[in-house]
Amino acid sequence: MSDIREDLIAELSTGLQPARPPLPLALSAGLWLLLSACFVIAITHWFGPIRPTALTQLATEPRFLLETLLGVLAISYTTVVAFRSAIPGALTRRSALIGAGLMLLWLANYLIGLLSPALAPSMLGKRPHCVVETLLFGLPLAGLAFIMSRRLYSLRPVYTASLFGLAAGMLPALYMQIACMYVPLHILTMHILPGLLVAVVSALCVYIGLWLRQRLT
């Protein structure tokens, strides 16, 4: 009996090659974030110049700088949370809540800005297609994140896709605060909203893909 079992194991293992381990989580998240940030900055400048006063405002307006840095922190942390969610047991409830809290804290600045903006509202730097740019710049980044996580094993792929989409959509939304005009209502409706839509589209695409796979098998 043992000979049969050993023969079966030998037959099944013939020709198998050891699988390469995936990149460390921190490296994957950092690499995606770096590539995505470079992509957003480059393609935004390719589509048009940024607001002429934006860099000066970052240096002279502490609240605008803090608002921007908080966005960077929220997106960076969400990226780590997203990659952790693709590994069974790697994401804790506490980490997910911290990520959500940072994102809400950043976005709350623009709600507060409706009454007390960080900068004097101005049409300077207005980009006529910023809403479309934010959406289109974010979608391929969400796809890239999902490709980078394909060797992981997410037990909740729709949830993971929504987190990837959130980080991907918020990157161009954040940079639009520098590239486009600064008016809080415009930011919320034309930058933040399409950024959030990237998360919805990403989750929906994965959900449809899983549904089709189940129907076809």
Secondary structure, DSSP 4 states (H G I P E B T S, - for coil): -HHHHHHHHHHHHTT--PPPPPPPHHHHHHHHHHHHHHHHHHHHHHH-PPPTTHHHHHHH-HHHHHHHHHHHHHHHHHHHHHHHHTSTTT--HHHHHHHHHHHHHHHHHHHHHTTS-SS--B-TT--TTHHHHHHHHHHHHHHHHHHHTTTS--S-HHHHHHHHHHHHHHHHHHHHHHHS-B-HHHIIIIIIHHHHHHHHHHHHHHHHHHHHHHHH-
